[in-house]
Amino acid sequence: MKKYILTLITTCLFSFIVQADNEAYQKAMEKELQAMKVAKSSEDLQKVANGFSRIAQMMPEEWLPEYYAGLALANAGFRSEGGLEEKDAYFGTAKKHADRAAKISPDNSEVVALQGFITMGELAADPQTRGQHLSGQAMQTFGKAVDLNRQNPRAIILLAQMELGMAQFFGQGPEKACGLVQSSLELFRKEADETKVESFEPRWGKEMAEQMKDNCQN
């Protein structure tokens, strides 16, 4: 009987600790996701990435904190007004976070799409020098993300961006890219209908798709 009571107490204590950890994780994620929505500068996004890094240390089995740290830093790289060295620093650290997320959650379409997004940022930072090498790498990565999950609108809209850039470079029409844009918008609408409010799953990219749709209509 004494052993049974001790086991029961231990089980209840463990459940309490797990619940407390989950609540702390949820509050921390909500705080940083909200901060990322309102971030305006690369410095703001760096602070957000630091916050997600701390969550990742607290919950090393979760891929989302590493993912969002990488996303925040990738966006910081795109928004950076500094030189190539500064942009590369953002993208380089973003890549490390994305790679850690990939180790936690292998063959995850969202993570692979993020890796492609980071590569696209490195390309955009120095297109004349890196275009030939990184454009193919980015296309291949986005293609893999789509193959892993054809319902992932972020993978599709990012692939559309690369397709549009390639079409413009080679003097071709935007039809293929615009078709991908339309497909992504349909998936974004479906995603919005199915998303639970409390979900931390990636949901960004719709604004990007809507902007590209406007370009397709011009």
Sequence and secondary structure as in RCSB ss.txt:
>XXXX:A:sequence
MKKYILTLITTCLFSFIVQADNEAYQKAMEKELQAMKVAKSSEDLQKVANGFSRIAQMMPEEWLPEYYAGLALAN
AGFRSEGGLEEKDAYFGTAKKHADRAAKISPDNSEVVALQGFITMGELAADPQTRGQHLSGQAMQTFGKAVDLNR
QNPRAIILLAQMELGMAQFFGQGPEKACGLVQSSLELFRKEADETKVESFEPRWGKEMAEQMKDNCQN
>XXXX:A:secstr
 HHHHHHHHHHHHHHHHHHHHHHHHHHHHHHHHHHHHH  SHHHHHHHHHHHHHHHHH TT SHHHHHHHHHHHH
HHHH  S HHHHHHHHHHHHHHHHHHHHHSTT HHHHHHHHHHHHHHHHHSHHHHHHHHHHHHHHHHHHHHHH T
T HHHHHHHHHHHHHHHHHTT  SHHHHHHHHHHHHHHHHHHHH  TT  S    HHHHHHHHHHHH 
